[in-house]
């Protein structure tokens, strides 16, 4: 699919009908819908044209500063304490929207970020069919693999679950705009997210605009979702900020008989309940990756239960590996968690080669191999001659003085 050429045609249409400012990043529904018209023949709906304007680069998000929207691209990092492997989330990239001004058909959206890369803007979008943009300054197009796949398949998909109530409504609206089917699986993904509430979710409630949008698309939504009003939160917002707006949220039809506060409890939903791996997933991005690439494949589901630390690529599981080697990697992660970052991004079969090569080279003193794995990103094709081996050993000389945590015995299953 020649997305570049399609994008050029779409931008030419926008320029001829409405013009464009001299700078900024055109992204979202306007350009995406026109591209879809060029591909499918379905008439494009252009309600507005969003122009994102980068204001400045920032080092962190100030939670005390009022913003219209905050986006954080989060992942997990692993570390070791006295009880073994632990993890915490961290933010890789982020952005905040400080202002949005409407002028005729144009929305000028001012944002700040830790990166000047405009690709982060489309990364924050929640639907695959919108993830394309054009940098006026650079005369350059940006799009994601999700967007390209949508053009090829016509399948509407959720790609970001940080605002699940809003996303459910937007997905139904987009289904009508683009004349594509709203698949039940996508609704199920949202139902689970609304029930489970992942730690990286930003907000669940919305005001009048999305209330009206829900009503306009209720025919598609009512099978899976219920629209609820949160009067308790309204009272709090009025008391604290003087805002009398009505606040609503969407919840799964499964929760029809539950009181509204249940939406904020991490209950186990009935949807996807057969898969026990899901209860150990805490970030929505990892959940989406799992459901797109692992769920329903018994072999991958079993592998994930032991090696979820490494799965960030659909092609990670590249060939059959015996259970003994899988268990070895699992124990390495548990008892030497610093090795995870050094092995992540490498295919499974290559990880096995690296680990076994080092353990064989330093079989007389395995703590050297384990320490190298925790400190150095080793290439599978590295030749472990005497000089290279000596340099690697010297690089971890502080770590190999003693093995106070018993890593060797735990990883290699040796009796102490």
For each residue, the residues with C-beta under 8 A, 3 or more apart:
1: 6 39 148 151 152
2: 5 6
3: 6 7 35 132 141 143 147 148 151
4: 7 8 141
5: 2 8 9
6: 1 2 3 9 10 35 38 39 151
7: 3 4 10 11 31 35 132 134 141 143
8: 4 5 11 12 141
9: 5 6 12 13 34 35 38
10: 6 7 13 14 31 34 35 38
11: 7 8 14 15 20 26 31 134
12: 8 9 15 16
13: 9 10 16 17 34
14: 10 11 17 18 20 26 30 31 34 49
15: 11 12 18 19 20
16: 12 13
17: 13 14
18: 14 15 49 104 105 106
19: 15
20: 11 14 15 26 51 136
21: 24 51 106 108 136
22: 136
23: 53 136 137
24: 21 51 52 53 108 136 137
25: 51 52 53 54 118 121 133 134 135 136
26: 11 14 20 30 31 49 50 51 52 133 134 136
27: 31 50 52 118 121 122 125 130 132 133 134 142
28: 31 32 50 122 125 130 133
29: 32 33 45 46 47 48 50 130 174 177
30: 14 26 33 34 46 47 48 49 50
31: 7 10 11 14 26 27 28 34 35 132 133 134
32: 28 29 35 36 129 130 131 132 147
33: 29 30 36 37 44 45 46 177 178
34: 9 10 13 14 30 31 37 38 44 46
35: 3 6 7 9 10 31 32 38 39 132 151
36: 32 33 39 40 42 44 129 151 178
37: 33 34 40 41 42 43 44
38: 6 9 10 34 35
39: 1 6 35 36 151
40: 36 37 154 178 179
41: 37
42: 36 37 178 179
43: 37
44: 33 34 36 37
45: 29 33 177
46: 29 30 33 34 49 105
47: 29 30
48: 29 30 102 105 106 107
49: 14 18 26 30 46 105 106 107
50: 26 27 28 29 30 107 109
51: 20 21 24 25 26 106 107 108 109
52: 24 25 26 27 109 111 118 121 133
53: 23 24 25 108 109 110 111
54: 25 111 112 113 116 118
55: 98 110 111 112
56: 112
57: 112 113 114 115 116
58: 61 96 112 113 114
59: 114
60: 114
61: 58 70 72 94 96
62: 65
63:
64:
65: 62 96
66:
67: 70 96 97 98
68: 97 98 99 100
69: 96 97 202
70: 61 67 94 95 96 97 202
71: 94 95 96 120 123 124 162 202
72: 61 91 93 94 162 200 202
73: 91 92 93 94 120 123 285
74: 89 90 91 92 200 283 285
75: 89 90 92 283 285
76: 87 88 89 90 282 283 286
77: 87 88 89 90 341
78: 85 86 87 309 333 337 338 340 341
79: 85 86 87 88 337 338
80: 84 85 86 336 337 338 405
81: 84 86
82:
83: 86
84: 80 81 334 335 337
85: 78 79 80 333 334 335 337
86: 78 79 80 81 83 337
87: 76 77 78 79
88: 76 77 79
89: 74 75 76 77 199 200 282 283
90: 74 75 76 77
91: 72 73 74 94
92: 73 74 75
93: 72 73 113 114 115 120 123
94: 61 70 71 72 73 91 113 114
95: 70 71 111 112 113 114 120 121 124
96: 58 61 65 67 69 70 71 111 112 113
97: 67 68 69 70 100 109 110 111
98: 55 67 68 110 111 112
99: 68 108 109 110
100: 68 97 107 108 109 110
101: 107 108
102: 48 106 107
103: 106 108
104: 18
105: 18 46 48 49
106: 18 21 48 49 51 102 103
107: 48 49 50 51 100 101 102
108: 21 24 51 53 99 100 101 103
109: 50 51 52 53 97 99 100
110: 53 55 97 98 99 100
111: 52 53 54 55 95 96 97 98 121
112: 54 55 56 57 58 95 96 98
113: 54 57 58 93 94 95 96 116 120
114: 57 58 59 60 93 94 95
115: 57 93 120
116: 54 57 113
117: 120
118: 25 27 52 54 121 122 133 135 142
119: 122 123 133 142
120: 71 73 93 95 113 115 117 123 124
121: 25 27 52 95 111 118 124 125 133
122: 27 28 118 119 125 130 131 132 133 142 143 144 147
123: 71 73 93 119 120 131 144 160
124: 71 95 120 121 160
125: 27 28 121 122 130 131 159 160
126: 130 158 159 160 161 162 163 166 167 170
127: 130 131 156 157 158 159 160 167 170 171 174
128: 131 144 146 147 149 150 155 156 157 158 159
129: 32 36 147 150 156 174 178 180
130: 27 28 29 32 122 125 126 127 147 174
131: 32 122 123 125 127 128 143 144 146 147 159
132: 3 7 27 31 32 35 122 141 142 143 144 147
133: 25 26 27 28 31 52 118 119 121 122 141 142 143
134: 7 11 25 26 27 31 140 141 142
135: 25 118 138 139 140 141 142
136: 20 21 22 23 24 25 26 139
137: 23 24
138: 135
139: 135 136
140: 134 135
141: 3 4 7 8 132 133 134 135
142: 27 118 119 122 132 133 134 135
143: 3 7 122 131 132 133 147 148
144: 122 123 128 131 132 147 148 159
145: 148 149
146: 128 131 149 150 157 159
147: 3 32 122 128 129 130 131 132 143 144 150 151
148: 1 3 143 144 145 151 152
149: 128 145 146 152 153 155
150: 128 129 146 147 153 154 155 156 157
151: 1 3 6 35 36 39 147 148 154
152: 1 148 149
153: 149 150
154: 40 150 151 180
155: 128 149 150 180 181 183
156: 127 128 129 150 171 174 175 178 180 181 182 183 186
157: 127 128 146 150 186
158: 126 127 128 161 167 171 186 189 190 288
159: 125 126 127 128 131 144 146 288
160: 123 124 125 126 127 163 167 284 285 288
161: 126 158 164 167 189 190 193 198 201 284 285 287 288
162: 71 72 126 200 201 202 284
163: 126 160 166 167 201 202 203 204
164: 161 167 168 190 193 194 201 204 250
165: 168 169 194 203 204 205 206 210 249 250
166: 126 163 169 170 203 206 210
167: 126 127 158 160 161 163 164 170 171 190
168: 164 165 171 172 187 190 194 221 224 225 250
169: 165 166 172 173 206 210 213 214 217 221 250
170: 126 127 166 167 173 174 213
171: 127 156 158 167 168 174 175 182 186 187 190
172: 168 169 175 176 182 217 220 221
173: 169 170 176 177 213 216 217
174: 29 127 129 130 156 170 171 177 178
175: 156 171 172 178 180 181 182 220
176: 172 173 179 217 220
177: 29 33 45 173 174
178: 33 36 40 42 129 156 174 175
179: 40 42 176
180: 129 154 155 156 175
181: 155 156 175
182: 156 171 172 175 186 187 220
183: 155 156 186 187
184: 187 188 224
185: 188 189
186: 156 157 158 171 182 183 189 190
187: 168 171 182 183 184 190 191 223 224 225
188: 184 185 191 192 224 271 272
189: 158 161 185 186 192 193 288 291
190: 158 161 164 167 168 171 186 187 193 194 224 225 252
191: 187 188 194 195 224 225 252 253 254 269 271
192: 188 189 195 196 252 269 271 272 278 287
193: 161 164 189 190 196 197 198 201 284 287
194: 164 165 168 190 191 197 204 225 250 251 252 255 263
195: 191 192 251 252 254 255 263 267 269 271
196: 192 193 266 267 268 269 278
197: 193 194 201 204 263 264 266
198: 161 193 201 281 282 283 284 287
199: 89 282 283
200: 72 74 89 162 283 284 285
201: 161 162 163 164 193 197 198 204 284
202: 69 70 71 72 162 163
203: 163 165 166 206
204: 163 164 165 194 197 201 249 250 263
205: 165 230 233 247 248 249
206: 165 166 169 203 209 210 211 247 248 249
207: 210 211 245 246 247 248
208: 211 212 245 246
209: 206 212 213
210: 165 166 169 206 207 213 214 248
211: 206 207 208 214 215 227 246 248
212: 208 209 215 216
213: 169 170 173 209 210 216 217
214: 169 210 211 217 218 221 227 248 250
215: 211 212 218 227
216: 173 212 213
217: 169 172 173 176 213 214 220 221
218: 214 215 221 222 227
219: 222
220: 172 175 176 182 217 223
221: 168 169 172 214 217 218 224 225 227 250
222: 218 219 225 226
223: 187 220 253
224: 168 184 187 188 190 191 221 252 253
225: 168 187 190 191 194 221 222 250 251 252 253
226: 222 250 251 252 253 255 256
227: 211 214 215 218 221 248 249 250
228: 248 249 250 251 260 263
229: 234 246 247 248
230: 205 233 234 247 248 249 260
231: 234 235
232: 235 236 260 261
233: 205 230 236 237 247
234: 229 230 231 237 238 244 245 246 247
235: 231 232 238 239
236: 232 233 239 240
237: 233 234 240 241 243 245 247
238: 234 235 241 242 243 244
239: 235 236
240: 236 237
241: 237 238
242: 238
243: 237 238
244: 234 238
245: 207 208 234 237
246: 207 208 211 229 234
247: 205 206 207 229 230 233 234 237
248: 205 206 207 210 211 214 227 228 229 230
249: 165 204 205 206 227 228 230 260 263
250: 164 165 168 169 194 204 214 221 225 226 227 228
251: 194 195 225 226 228 255 258 260 263
252: 190 191 192 194 195 224 225 226 255 269 271
253: 191 223 224 225 226 256
254: 191 195 269 270 271
255: 194 195 226 251 252 258 262 263
256: 226 253
257:
258: 251 255 262 263
259: 262
260: 228 230 232 249 251 263
261: 232 264 265
262: 255 258 259 265 267
263: 194 195 197 204 228 249 251 255 258 260
264: 197 261
265: 261 262
266: 196 197
267: 195 196 262
268: 196 273 279
269: 191 192 195 196 252 254 272 273
270: 254 273
271: 188 191 192 195 252 254
272: 188 192 269 275 278 291 295
273: 268 269 270
274:
275: 272 278 295 301
276: 279 305
277: 280 281 290 294 301 304 305 308
278: 192 196 272 275 281 287 290
279: 268 276
280: 277 308
281: 198 277 278 286 287 290
282: 76 89 198 199 286
283: 74 75 76 89 198 199 200 286 287
284: 160 161 162 193 198 200 201 287 288
285: 73 74 75 160 161 200 288 289
286: 76 281 282 283 289 290
287: 161 192 193 198 278 281 283 284 290 291
288: 158 159 160 161 189 284 285 291 292
289: 285 286 292 293 294 311 312
290: 277 278 281 286 287 293 294 295 304 311
291: 189 272 287 288 294 295
292: 288 289 295 314
293: 289 290 300 311 314
294: 277 289 290 291 297 300 301 304 311
295: 272 275 290 291 292 301
296: 301
297: 294 300 301
298: 301 302
299: 302 303 317
300: 293 294 297 303 304 317
301: 275 277 294 295 296 297 298 304 305
302: 298 299 305 306
303: 299 300 306 307 317 326 348
304: 277 290 294 300 301 307 308 311
305: 276 277 301 302 308
306: 302 303 326 327 329 330
307: 303 304 310 311 326 329 330 333 348
308: 277 280 304 305 311
309: 78 333 340 344
310: 307 316 329 333 340 343 344 346 348 351
311: 289 290 293 294 304 307 308 316
312: 289 316 344 345
313: 316 345 347
314: 292 293
315: 318 347
316: 310 311 312 313 347 348
317: 299 300 303 348
318: 315 347 348 349 350
319: 348 349
320:
321: 325 326 348 349 352
322: 325 326
323: 326 327
324: 327 328
325: 321 322 328 329 352 356
326: 303 306 307 321 322 323 329 330
327: 306 323 324 330 331
328: 324 325 331 332 352 355 356 411
329: 306 307 310 325 326 332 333 343 348 351 352 355
330: 306 307 326 327 333 334
331: 327 328 334 335 410 411 413
332: 328 329 335 336 339 355 370 373 411
333: 78 85 307 309 310 329 330 336 337 339 340
334: 84 85 330 331 337 410
335: 84 85 331 332 405 407 410 411
336: 80 332 333 339 370 373 374 407 411
337: 78 79 80 84 85 86 333 334 340
338: 78 79 80 341 342 374 375
339: 332 333 336 342 343 370 373 374
340: 78 309 310 333 337 343 344
341: 77 78 338 344
342: 338 339 373 374 375 376 377 378
343: 310 329 339 340 346 351 354 355 373
344: 309 310 312 340 341
345: 312 313
346: 310 343 350 351 354 380
347: 313 315 316 318 350 351
348: 303 307 310 316 317 318 319 321 329 351 352
349: 318 319 321 352 353
350: 318 346 347 353 354 380
351: 310 329 343 346 347 348 354 355
352: 321 325 328 329 348 349 355 356
353: 349 350 356 357 380
354: 343 346 350 351 357 358 373 378 379 380
355: 328 329 332 343 351 352 358 359 369 373
356: 325 328 352 353 359 360
357: 353 354 360 361 380 384
358: 354 355 361 362 369 372 373 378 384
359: 355 356 362 363 366 369 412
360: 356 357 363
361: 357 358 369 384 389
362: 358 359 365 366 368 369 372 389 393
363: 359 360 366
364:
365: 362 368 400
366: 359 362 363 369 370 408 411 412
367: 370 371 399 400 403 407 408
368: 362 365 371 372 392 393 396 400
369: 355 358 359 361 362 366 372 373
370: 332 336 339 366 367 373 374 407 408 411
371: 367 368 374 375 396 399 400
372: 358 362 368 369 375 376 378 392 393 395 396
373: 332 336 339 342 343 354 355 358 369 370 376 378
374: 336 338 339 342 370 371 396 399
375: 338 342 371 372 395 396 399
376: 342 372 373 392 395 396
377: 342
378: 342 354 358 372 373 382 392
379: 354 382
380: 346 350 353 354 357
381:
382: 378 379 388
383: 388
384: 357 358 361 388 389 392
385: 388 389
386: 389 390
387: 390 391
388: 382 383 384 385 391 392
389: 361 362 384 385 386 392 393
390: 386 387 393 394
391: 387 388 394 395
392: 368 372 376 378 384 388 389 395 396
393: 362 368 372 389 390 396 397 400
394: 390 391 397
395: 372 375 376 391 392
396: 368 371 372 374 375 376 392 393 399 400
397: 393 394 400 401
398: 401
399: 367 371 374 375 396
400: 365 367 368 371 393 396 397 403
401: 397 398
402:
403: 367 400 406 407 408
404:
405: 80 335 410
406: 403 409 410 416
407: 335 336 367 370 403 410 411
408: 366 367 370 403 411 412 414
409: 406 412 413 414 415 416
410: 331 334 335 405 406 407 413
411: 328 331 332 335 336 366 370 407 408
412: 359 366 408 409
413: 331 409 410
414: 408 409
415: 409
416: 406 409
